[in-house]
Amino acid sequence: MLKVVLALGTTQTLAWASGIYIPAILAEPIARDLATSPNMLFAAVSLTLLISALLGPRVGRHIDIVGGRGVLAGSNLLFAAGLTLLGLANSPAMLFVAWAVLGVALSCGLYDAAFATLNRIFGLDARVPISGITLMGGLASTVGWPLTAWGVAEIGWRETCFAWAAAHLLIGLPLNALMLPRVPRAAAKVDSAGKPDVRMDRDMWLLAFTFAAAWLVTGAMAAHLPRLIMTTGASYSDAILAASLLGPAQVAARIAELTFGGRIHPLISARLAVAAHPLGALLLGIAGAKLAVVFAMLHGAGNGVITIARGTVPLAVFGPDNFGYRIGLIGAPSRIAQAFAPLLFGLLIDRIGAATLFVTSALSLSALVALLALSSTGRQGGD
């Protein structure tokens, strides 16, 4: 198990650092070079996440049948191709082409695919390895942002894209291809029409809503956390300091989940996780900028655990059958929400400033209500 966790944890860190987190650093230099707006890059990123959402269920179904070794290794090739195209981009049109390729890579290479792969390897015992790989992946922003920023400053944004592409070929591809075990081909449970026997019933919709609401908040904070903290009166340096603790807080929460999570149902962990952001926002609203660090750490801790919950809650409630396809369906709305979060919350912050925290808190609390309405008894193997 340890070998698999270390390999997947490393490749997930690479995928997130070079996929989800690079726009925040590259938007300005790319916009300057191509004489366009940074919003053009974020529009391309939104397209990427939409593509990823649409392909997610299909990718999950494939992993349910043949396992994820080939899918994850293939994602490294797609990441390398997309990042190379991004580094070669000389027009907004090429930006969209590059990010479209990266959208396919994200559908095959992020947590949902990794969780489905772990389910095929470990079945109902996948909770511990899921926590393990997200523990490592929680440092993706802490590692990725400084490395990307250093690369832009030292060698330029294009060469930084090429370096990330090389990392996928030299690090990610060998780890996914050689360290993940082969699994026997499985016959996914299907209905009379030959489709996976997964129905979008009440519990499925509740989980889909939960993760969509949570990922709207996650996407907003990933793109705007320092700026949002500054609207509460914090200085730029204090806002950056607080935001820099996001990654460590995620990791600390995942260590706690890995250590103590086996003693409580995943639903309990998920409910505590979505409550963390509004609690932090409340403290920030009461005490102001001096509690910005507390807010950032509470948000980071909640985000760290809710990421694990994307894999562990469906596994606990529904069991391992058609798991990859199921989390692809559940995760599609959250990826669509994440696609629009940077633009939507950028406009909100422009208009209402710190009051944006009322919106993010309401979303988190609505996710909590949905989780409270979900049965914790579990079905373990069918609808």
C-alpha positions in Angstrom: 0.0 0.0 0.0 2.8 2.4 0.9 4.4 2.1 -2.5 1.1 3.0 -4.2 0.4 5.9 -1.9 3.9 7.4 -2.4 3.7 7.0 -6.2 0.2 8.4 -6.5 0.8 11.1 -4.0 3.8 12.4 -6.0 2.0 12.3 -9.3 -1.1 14.0 -7.9 1.1 16.8 -6.4 2.6 17.2 -9.9 -0.8 17.2 -11.6 -2.3 19.8 -9.3 0.8 22.0 -9.2 1.2 22.1 -13.0 -2.5 22.1 -13.9 -4.8 23.7 -11.5 -2.4 26.1 -9.8 -0.3 27.5 -12.6 -2.9 30.0 -14.0 -2.6 32.2 -10.8 1.1 32.8 -11.6 1.1 32.7 -15.4 -2.0 34.8 -16.1 -0.1 38.2 -16.0 3.0 37.3 -18.0 1.0 35.4 -20.6 -1.4 38.4 -21.0 1.6 40.8 -21.4 3.3 38.6 -24.0 0.2 37.9 -26.0 -1.3 41.5 -25.7 -4.5 40.2 -24.1 -6.3 40.3 -20.8 -5.6 37.9 -17.9 -9.3 37.1 -18.1 -8.7 35.5 -21.5 -6.5 32.9 -19.7 -9.1 32.3 -17.0 -11.7 31.9 -19.7 -9.6 29.2 -21.3 -9.2 27.6 -17.8 -12.9 27.6 -17.4 -13.2 25.7 -20.7 -10.6 23.2 -19.4 -12.7 22.4 -16.3 -15.9 22.1 -18.3 -14.1 19.5 -20.6 -12.9 17.7 -17.5 -16.4 17.6 -16.0 -17.9 16.2 -19.2 -15.3 13.5 -19.5 -15.2 12.5 -15.8 -17.9 9.9 -15.8 -16.5 8.2 -19.0 -13.1 8.1 -17.5 -14.4 6.7 -14.2 -16.3 4.0 -16.0 -13.2 2.9 -17.9 -11.2 2.7 -14.6 -14.0 0.6 -13.0 -13.5 -1.9 -15.8 -9.7 -2.0 -16.5 -8.2 -0.1 -13.6 -6.4 3.3 -13.6 -2.8 2.5 -14.3 -3.1 3.2 -18.0 -5.4 6.2 -17.6 -3.1 7.9 -15.1 0.0 7.2 -17.2 -1.8 8.5 -20.2 -2.7 11.7 -18.3 1.0 12.5 -18.0 1.4 12.3 -21.7 -1.6 14.7 -22.1 -0.2 17.1 -19.5 3.1 17.1 -21.3 1.4 17.9 -24.6 -0.9 20.5 -23.2 1.9 22.3 -21.3 4.1 22.2 -24.4 1.4 23.8 -26.5 0.9 26.4 -23.8 4.6 27.2 -23.9 4.4 27.6 -27.7 1.2 29.7 -27.6 1.4 33.0 -29.6 -2.3 33.9 -29.8 -5.4 33.6 -27.6 -6.7 30.9 -29.9 -3.6 28.8 -29.1 -4.3 29.3 -25.4 -7.7 27.7 -25.8 -6.2 24.8 -27.8 -3.6 24.2 -25.1 -6.1 24.4 -22.3 -8.5 22.1 -24.1 -5.8 19.4 -24.2 -5.1 20.1 -20.5 -8.8 19.6 -19.9 -8.6 16.1 -21.1 -5.5 15.6 -19.0 -7.2 16.8 -15.9 -10.2 14.5 -16.4 -7.7 11.6 -16.5 -5.2 12.7 -13.9 -6.7 14.4 -10.9 -8.2 13.0 -7.6 -11.3 11.5 -9.1 -9.3 9.2 -11.3 -6.8 8.5 -8.5 -9.6 7.7 -6.1 -11.3 5.3 -8.7 -7.9 3.7 -9.2 -7.4 3.1 -5.4 -10.9 1.7 -5.2 -10.0 -0.9 -7.9 -6.9 -1.8 -6.0 -8.1 -1.8 -2.4 -11.9 -1.8 -2.5 -13.6 -0.8 0.7 -10.1 -0.5 2.3 -9.3 2.5 0.1 -10.1 5.2 2.7 -6.5 5.1 4.2 -4.7 5.4 0.8 -7.2 8.1 -0.3 -6.3 10.1 2.8 -2.6 9.4 2.1 -2.4 10.7 -1.5 -4.4 13.8 -0.6 -2.1 14.4 2.3 0.8 14.6 -0.2 -1.3 16.5 -2.8 -2.2 19.1 -0.2 1.2 20.6 -0.7 0.7 21.1 -4.4 0.1 24.9 -4.0 2.9 25.2 -1.5 5.3 23.6 -3.9 3.7 24.6 -7.2 3.2 28.4 -6.7 6.8 29.1 -5.6 8.3 26.8 -8.3 6.2 28.4 -11.0 7.0 31.9 -9.8 10.7 31.1 -9.6 10.6 29.7 -13.1 8.8 32.8 -14.5 11.4 35.1 -12.9 14.5 33.0 -13.8 13.7 31.4 -17.2 10.4 32.9 -18.4 6.9 31.6 -18.5 7.3 29.6 -21.7 10.3 27.7 -20.4 8.5 27.1 -17.1 5.7 25.4 -19.1 8.3 23.2 -20.8 9.9 22.3 -17.5 6.5 21.2 -16.1 6.0 19.2 -19.3 9.4 17.5 -18.8 8.5 16.7 -15.2 5.4 14.8 -16.3 7.5 12.7 -18.7 10.5 12.1 -16.4 8.7 11.8 -13.1 4.9 11.3 -13.4 4.9 8.9 -16.3 7.4 6.4 -14.8 5.7 6.5 -11.4 2.2 5.9 -12.8 3.3 3.3 -15.3 5.7 1.3 -13.2 4.6 1.7 -9.5 0.8 1.1 -9.8 -0.2 -2.6 -10.0 -2.2 -4.1 -12.8 -5.7 -5.2 -11.8 -7.9 -7.9 -13.4 -10.5 -6.7 -15.8 -13.8 -6.3 -14.1 -17.4 -6.4 -15.4 -19.1 -3.2 -14.1 -22.7 -3.7 -13.0 -24.9 -2.5 -15.8 -28.7 -2.0 -16.3 -30.8 -3.5 -19.1 -29.5 -0.9 -21.6 -25.9 -1.9 -20.9 -25.1 1.3 -19.0 -23.6 1.4 -15.5 -26.3 0.7 -12.9 -26.0 4.0 -11.2 -29.1 6.1 -10.7 -29.2 9.8 -9.8 -31.4 9.3 -6.8 -31.9 11.6 -3.8 -28.6 10.7 -2.1 -26.6 11.1 -5.3 -28.1 14.6 -5.9 -27.4 15.6 -2.3 -23.7 14.6 -2.7 -23.5 16.3 -6.1 -24.9 19.5 -4.6 -22.6 19.2 -1.6 -19.4 19.0 -3.6 -20.6 21.7 -6.1 -21.2 24.2 -3.3 -18.0 23.3 -1.6 -16.0 23.5 -4.8 -17.4 27.0 -5.6 -15.9 28.1 -2.3 -12.7 26.3 -3.0 -12.4 27.8 -6.5 -13.1 31.2 -5.2 -10.5 31.0 -2.4 -7.9 29.5 -4.7 -8.1 32.4 -7.0 -8.9 35.3 -4.6 -7.9 34.4 -1.1 -5.2 37.1 -0.6 -7.4 39.8 -2.2 -10.4 38.8 -0.2 -8.4 39.0 3.1 -7.2 42.4 2.1 -10.8 43.6 1.9 -11.1 43.0 5.6 -8.4 45.6 6.3 -5.3 43.4 6.2 -2.1 44.6 4.5 -0.7 43.0 1.4 2.1 41.2 3.3 -0.3 40.0 6.0 -2.7 38.7 3.4 0.0 36.8 1.6 1.2 35.4 4.9 -2.3 34.2 5.8 -2.9 32.7 2.4 0.5 30.9 2.5 -0.8 28.8 5.4 -3.6 27.3 3.3 -1.4 24.4 2.2 0.0 23.5 5.6 -3.5 23.7 7.1 -4.8 21.3 4.5 -1.9 18.9 5.2 -2.4 19.1 9.0 -6.1 18.3 8.6 -5.3 15.4 6.4 -2.8 14.0 8.9 -5.6 14.2 11.5 -8.0 12.4 9.1 -5.4 9.8 8.4 -4.7 9.3 12.1 -8.2 9.4 13.6 -10.5 9.1 10.6 -10.9 5.4 11.0 -12.8 6.0 14.2 -15.6 8.1 12.8 -17.8 7.8 9.7 -16.6 9.8 6.7 -19.9 11.7 6.7 -19.0 13.2 10.1 -15.6 14.3 8.8 -17.3 15.9 5.8 -19.8 17.8 7.9 -17.1 19.2 10.1 -15.1 20.1 7.0 -17.8 22.2 5.4 -18.5 24.0 8.7 -14.9 25.2 9.0 -15.1 27.9 6.4 -18.2 29.7 7.8 -16.7 29.4 11.3 -13.5 31.1 10.1 -15.5 33.8 8.3 -17.5 34.5 11.4 -14.4 35.0 13.5 -12.9 37.2 10.7 -16.1 39.3 10.7 -16.1 39.7 14.4 -12.4 40.5 15.0 -11.3 41.8 11.6 -8.0 41.3 9.9 -6.1 40.3 13.0 -7.7 36.9 12.7 -7.0 36.5 9.0 -4.5 33.7 9.8 -7.2 31.8 11.7 -9.7 32.2 8.9 -7.2 31.0 6.3 -6.2 28.0 8.4 -9.8 27.0 9.1 -10.7 27.3 5.5 -7.6 25.3 4.5 -8.3 22.5 7.1 -11.9 22.2 5.9 -10.8 22.2 2.3 -8.3 19.5 3.0 -10.8 17.1 4.5 -13.6 17.8 2.0 -11.2 16.8 -0.8 -10.8 13.4 0.9 -14.6 13.2 1.4 -15.1 13.3 -2.4 -13.7 9.7 -2.4 -14.5 8.4 1.0 -18.2 9.5 1.4 -19.4 7.9 -1.8 -17.4 4.7 -1.0 -18.9 4.5 2.5 -22.5 5.3 1.4 -22.7 3.3 -1.9 -19.9 0.8 -1.8 -17.2 0.0 -4.4 -19.5 -1.1 -7.3 -19.3 1.4 -10.3 -17.3 3.7 -8.0 -15.4 5.5 -10.7 -18.4 6.2 -12.8 -20.4 7.3 -9.7 -17.8 9.8 -8.5 -17.5 11.0 -12.1 -21.3 11.8 -12.0 -21.1 13.3 -8.5 -18.1 15.4 -9.4 -19.2 16.8 -12.7 -21.3 19.7 -11.1 -18.4 20.6 -8.8 -16.0 20.9 -11.7 -18.5 23.1 -13.6 -18.9 25.2 -10.5 -15.1 25.4 -10.1 -14.8 26.6 -13.7 -16.9 29.7 -13.1 -15.8 30.4 -9.5 -12.8 32.7 -10.3 -14.8 35.0 -12.6 -17.9 35.0 -10.5 -16.2 35.7 -7.2 -13.9 38.2 -8.8 -17.0 40.2 -9.8 -18.5 39.8 -6.4 -15.4 41.1 -4.6 -15.4 44.1 -7.0 -19.0 44.9 -6.0 -19.4 43.9 -2.3 -15.9 43.4 -1.0 -15.6 41.6 2.3 -19.4 40.8 2.2 -18.4 38.1 -0.3 -17.8 36.0 2.8 -21.5 36.0 3.4 -21.9 34.3 0.1 -19.1 31.7 0.6 -20.4 31.0 4.1 -24.0 30.5 2.8 -22.7 28.0 0.2 -20.8 26.1 2.9 -23.7 26.0 5.2 -26.0 24.7 2.4 -23.5 21.9 1.8 -23.7 21.1 5.5 -27.5 20.9 5.3 -27.2 18.5 2.4 -24.8 16.3 4.3 -27.1 16.3 7.3 -29.9 15.1 5.1 -27.8 12.2 3.7 -28.2 8.8 5.3 -25.1 7.7 7.2 -26.1 4.0 7.2 -24.6 3.3 3.8 -25.7 0.8 1.2 -22.4 -1.0 0.6 -22.9 -2.2 -2.9 -26.0 -0.9 -4.6 -28.7 1.7 -5.0 
